[in-house]
């Protein structure tokens, strides 16, 4: 069964599931265990939507949710949440600081772009931003 779970979890997550995973990751930075209601409030969605998403994430081996308990990221879930969050931050920073896109627009666009950008492109953006900061002495 573990082998099947591993193979299933290597599939690309839908943008919606990535958003739930990112929300759980961000909320878990504050507290290790996250409640469904916290996710619902954070994302502005219903508790049944959270339940459905968490069930899928649990089937994919990314979260653990004991019956009636709080949601906790698995090691793989934490890593994926960290990657999604980093992609968002890099894209938002690039749009905001290099392209002079307003903060709200950069944030909204980064949220959409993080789901489709390749690893190659995100690494190139990060490298560019790191070089840009060195060039201006920050």
ROMI-967718 format. One record per residue: residue number from 1; x, y, z of N, C-alpha, C, CB in turn. Coordinates in pm, whole numbers, plus 50000, padded with zeros to 5 digits. Each point is the difference from the previous one (the first is absolute). Glycine has a CB too. Layout:
BEGIN
    n     nX     nY     nZ    caX    caY    caZ     cX     cY     cZ    cbX    cbY    cbZ
  NUM      X      Y      Z      X      Y      Z      X      Y      Z      X      Y      Z
...
# end
This chain:
BEGIN
    n     nX     nY     nZ    caX    caY    caZ     cX     cY     cZ    cbX    cbY    cbZ
    1  50082  49880  50000  49918  50120  50000  50086  50126  50000  49821  49874  50120
    2  50287  50125  49956  50089  50115  50005  50054  50031  49861  50062  49944  50237
    3  49970  49952  49687  50051  50019  49865  49897  50071  49913  50142  49793  50025
    4  49732  50166  49981  49893  50065  49924  49981  50144  50042  49888  49780  49974
    5  50118  50246  50155  49985  50136  50050  50111  50089  49946  49888  49913  50208
    6  50233  50036  49792  50114  50076  49951  49980  50036  49852  50152  49885  50166
    7  49810  50017  49755  49981  50024  49857  49886  50099  49978  50085  49768  49949
    8  49807  50221  50127  49886  50090  49986  50038  50143  50040  49844  49807  50046
    9  50234  50207  50060  50034  50133  50049  50100  50072  49910  49955  49919  50229
   10  50111  50007  49681  50094  50064  49910  49929  50069  49883  50172  49829  50065
   11  49699  50145  49921  49923  50068  49898  49994  50149  50034  49863  49791  49954
   12  50127  50290  49943  49990  50144  50019  49868  50032  50068  50144  50044  49797
   13  49862  50038  50307  49879  50044  50068  49928  50103  49916  50105  49953  50223
   14  49765  50050  49788  49922  50104  49932  50030  50134  50068  49816  49834  49934
   15  50164  50277  49995  50021  50131  50063  49919  50016  50129  50044  50095  49774
   16  49834  49853  50226  49916  50009  50120  50064  49926  50118  49796  50016  49854
   17  50252  49862  50122  50062  49923  50108  50131  50065  50044  49895  49789  49911
   18  50177  50270  49995  50122  50072  50037  49967  50118  50092  50107  49933  49782
   19  49782  50135  50191  49960  50112  50086  49968  49952  50142  49909  50120  49799
   20  50023  49768  50211  49971  49944  50133  50130  49960  50070  49776  49918  49919
   21  50314  50018  50008  50126  49958  50059  50081  50121  50045  50000  49795  49856
   22  50002  50309  50061  50072  50123  50035  49938  50064  50125  50061  50035  49757
   23  49808  49966  50251  49932  50056  50117  50036  49921  50126  49810  50080  49853
   24  50186  49788  50137  50035  49917  50116  50145  50025  50039  49832  49825  49930
   25  50255  50186  49970  50142  50027  50028  50016  50134  50073  50066  49867  49795
   26  49870  50237  50151  50013  50133  50062  49942  50001  50141  49988  50106  49773
   27  49897  49832  50246  49939  49995  50133  50085  49917  50095  49774  50026  49896
   28  50289  49869  50053  50082  49914  50086  50132  50066  50039  49896  49802  49891
   29  50140  50307  50040  50119  50075  50043  49975  50065  50135  50063  50042  49760
   30  49809  49986  50269  49962  50063  50128  49976  49896  50109  49898  50189  49872
   31  50041  49699  50089  49969  49894  50094  50009  49867  49926  49850  50152  50138
   32  50201  49746  49928  50026  49872  49933  49872  49934  49948  50200  49972  50147
   33  49694  50037  49931  49874  49937  49963  49901  50106  49954  50041  49813  50164
   34  49892  50160  49725  49910  50097  49938  49858  49944  50001  50188  50091  49854
   35  49715  49994  50180  49860  49958  50000  49935  50032  49866  49988  50036  50249
   36  49913  49886  49714  49927  50022  49876  49940  50140  49993  49950  49756  49991
   37  49998  50291  50121  49939  50133  50003  50104  50108  49971  49830  49918  50167
   38  50294  50060  49877  50108  50096  49972  50024  50011  49850  50106  49948  50222
   39  49893  49937  49710  50021  49997  49855  49883  50067  49930  50134  49788  50019
   40  49743  50181  50025  49881  50058  49939  50002  50152  50010  49871  49793  50057
   41  50164  50259  50059  50006  50145  50020  50113  50060  49916  49907  49975  50234
   42  50210  49962  49768  50117  50050  49927  49972  50010  49850  50147  49898  50175
   43  49788  49999  49769  49975  49997  49856  49863  50058  49961  50146  49800  49989
   44  49767  50224  50110  49867  50051  49971  49913  49896  49930  50097  50228  49984
   45  49913  49648  50062  49922  49891  49941  49919  49931  50110  50174  49966  49818
   46  49738  49942  50141  49917  49929  50097  50076  49885  50065  49797  50062  49867
   47  50156  49896  50250  50061  49885  50067  49987  49872  49918  49950  50108  50218
   48  49936  49870  49712  49993  49880  49914  50106  50002  49889  49755  49987  50049
   49  50275  50130  49896  50106  50010  49899  50135  49963  50059  49871  50179  49881
   50  50153  49868  50240  50125  49967  50068  50006  49849  50025  50007  50229  50109
   51  49883  49714  49938  49997  49856  50028  50034  49920  49875  49827  50039  50178
   52  50115  49999  49709  50025  49930  49873  50147  50012  49959  49764  50044  49931
   53  50290  50076  50077  50139  50022  49961  50096  49926  50092  49937  50224  49909
   54  50037  49781  50220  50088  49934  50097  49995  49848  49982  49964  50190  50163
   55  49918  49758  49806  49988  49856  49975  50088  49960  49882  49765  50002  50091
   56  50231  50077  49802  50084  49972  49883  50148  50012  50035  49817  50084  49850
   57  50219  50021  50221  50140  50019  50039  50048  49886  50091  49970  50249  49981
   58  49941  49702  50103  50036  49888  50087  50019  49873  49916  49872  50105  50192
   59  50042  49872  49711  50014  49885  49911  50131  50005  49922  49750  49987  49981
   60  50295  50133  49992  50125  50018  49926  50123  50000  50090  49871  50130  49832
   61  50107  49851  50298  50112  49989  50093  50063  50132  50039  50040  49781  49904
   62  49886  50330  50080  50056  50132  50027  49960  50056  50136  49998  50040  49757
   63  49891  49911  50298  49955  50042  50133  49952  49878  50077  49936  50228  49913
   64  50059  49790  50217  49945  49900  50090  49888  50069  50076  50222  49870  50022
   65  49661  50068  49979  49888  50055  50075  49929  49885  50069  49974  50195  49839
   66  50058  49785  50289  49926  49898  50074  49852  50038  50006  50207  49944  50137
   67  49707  49959  49875  49856  50025  50007  49970  50106  50106  49954  49764  49925
   68  49993  50348  50033  49966  50107  50093  50118  50080  50052  49809  49864  50062
   69  50311  50107  49887  50119  50067  50050  50048  50111  49910  50062  49790  50108
   70  50045  50274  49935  50060  50108  49923  50083  49944  49886  50004  50144  50204
   71  50017  49940  49696  50072  49962  49880  50148  50027  50020  49798  50049  49856
   72  50283  49855  50106  50144  50014  50012  50063  49959  49867  49994  49955  50251
   73  50105  50120  49704  50070  49968  49877  50093  49881  50021  49986  50240  49929
   74  50021  49674  49971  50103  49897  50000  50129  50068  49956  49832  49809  49949
   75  50277  50120  50055  50127  50058  49955  49990  50040  49853  50127  49860  50169
   76  49814  50053  49749  49984  50030  49858  49906  50120  49980  50038  49757  49945
   77  49856  50250  50134  49908  50113  49992  50067  50131  50038  49813  49846  50051
   78  50270  50148  50052  50073  50120  50042  50093  50048  49890  49986  49924  50239
   79  50084  49982  49699  50093  50036  49892  49926  50063  49882  50153  49814  50070
   80  49735  50123  49888  49923  50055  49888  49941  50135  50036  49948  49768  49924
   81  50004  50247  50198  49945  50129  50044  50106  50109  50000  49834  49878  50140
   82  50285  50085  49901  50112  50094  50001  50037  50043  49858  50086  49893  50212
   83  49914  50013  49694  50033  50031  49860  49895  50091  49939  50117  49779  49979
   84  49757  50190  50042  49892  50082  49945  50007  50142  50057  49855  49796  49974
   85  50169  50215  50156  50010  50130  50065  50120  50078  49947  49891  49905  50205
   86  50221  50027  49776  50120  50067  49947  49975  50050  49858  50146  49854  50144
   87  49788  50065  49773  49968  50043  49864  49917  50129  50004  50007  49760  49919
   88  49892  50241  50166  49914  50118  50013  50084  50122  50038  49807  49853  50068
   89  50276  50133  50034  50080  50114  50048  50097  50052  49894  49981  49908  50231
   90  50083  50001  49696  50096  50040  49897  49929  50074  49886  50146  49802  50058
   91  49743  50143  49895  49927  50065  49891  49947  50136  50044  49937  49775  49908
   92  50006  50230  50211  49946  50126  50053  50111  50105  50012  49821  49873  50125
   93  50293  50087  49928  50113  50092  50014  50046  50052  49864  50070  49879  50209
   94  49940  50030  49694  50043  50039  49867  49902  50101  49939  50110  49775  49970
   95  49762  50193  50034  49900  50090  49942  49999  50135  50069  49863  49801  49939
   96  50147  50197  50192  49992  50123  50078  50126  50085  49988  49849  49882  50156
   97  50267  50059  49865  50122  50080  50005  50064  50024  49863  50036  49910  50226
   98  49956  49995  49685  50066  50014  49869  49908  50057  49893  50145  49811  50062
   99  49728  50161  49950  49905  50042  49896  49908  50113  50046  50008  49769  49909
  100  50008  50273  50215  49919  50108  50060  49850  49972  49995  50178  50157  49933
  101  49785  49717  50082  49860  49963  50008  49955  50026  50144  50022  49824  49815
  102  49858  50232  50200  49950  50031  50134  49994  49874  50087  49867  50192  49905
  103  50142  49828  50224  49999  49889  50096  49876  49910  49983  50130  50145  50160
  104  49750  49911  49835  49882  49912  49986  49999  49921  49869  49874  50161  50141
  105  50165  49903  49750  50002  49932  49870  50111  49896  49997  49908  50206  49889
  106  50210  49828  50162  50111  49905  50004  49963  49876  50082  50163  50191  49977
  107  49769  49831  50133  49958  49890  50085  49898  49911  49929  50044  50142  50203
  108  49856  49919  49734  49896  49925  49929  50059  49923  49882  49830  50171  50069
  109  50258  49894  49856  50060  49934  49884  50096  49889  50042  49977  50214  49872
  110  50101  49809  50232  50093  49898  50049  49925  49876  50045  50160  50179  50070
  111  49723  49842  49989  49918  49888  50046  49956  49913  49883  49921  50140  50194
  112  50054  49920  49692  49960  49925  49881  50122  49935  49934  49806  50157  49966
  113  50303  49919  50025  50119  49954  49928  50074  49888  50072  50019  50227  49906
  114  49976  49770  50227  50075  49900  50076  49962  49857  49962  50016  50163  50187
  115  49864  49818  49761  49952  49866  49968  50050  49949  49867  49801  50050  50134
  116  50243  50040  49779  50036  49956  49865  50147  50022  49966  49769  50049  49934
  117  50301  50029  50144  50140  50031  49968  50087  49875  50020  49965  50242  50068
  118  50129  49740  49843  50091  49885  50010  50106  50025  50106  49961  49946  49757
  119  50099  49947  50290  50110  50011  50096  50116  50077  49937  49931  49784  50110
  120  50095  50190  49763  50109  50069  49931  49979  50153  50002  50032  49798  49852
  121  49847  50243  50118  49972  50144  49998  50004  50062  50139  49859  49964  49798
  122  50091  49964  50302  50001  50056  50135  50142  50013  50052  49773  49900  50044
  123  50314  50002  49924  50140  50009  50040  50069  50117  49930  50005  49751  50039
  124  49962  50270  49834  50057  50113  49926  49955  50133  50060  50005  49859  49791
  125  49868  50151  50245  49950  50123  50065  50070  50024  50132  49778  49968  49890
  126  50237  49926  50188  50068  50014  50130  50144  50045  49981  49853  49822  50097
  127  50215  50118  49808  50139  50038  49971  50007  50146  49956  50053  49762  49934
  128  49855  50279  49980  49994  50139  49954  49978  50095  50119  49911  49923  49776
  129  49995  50043  50309  49971  50086  50115  50119  50008  50095  49757  49941  49980
  130  50311  49946  50041  50119  50000  50086  50109  50090  49941  49945  49765  50079
  131  50075  50226  49791  50100  50085  49931  49960  50146  50007  50057  49810  49846
  132  49814  50216  50135  49947  50136  50003  50026  50064  50137  49821  49937  49830
  133  50157  49987  50277  50023  50053  50135  50147  50028  50023  49801  49875  50082
  134  50286  50038  49867  50145  50023  50015  50044  50124  49924  50036  49754  50026
  135  49905  50267  49855  50036  50114  49916  49964  50134  50065  49967  49854  49799
  136  49923  50148  50277  49959  50127  50062  50045  50009  50145  49805  50007  49846
  137  50266  49891  50201  50060  50005  50131  49904  49976  50116  50159  50153  49902
  138  49736  49770  50077  49909  49969  50111  50020  49860  50048  49836  50160  49911
# end
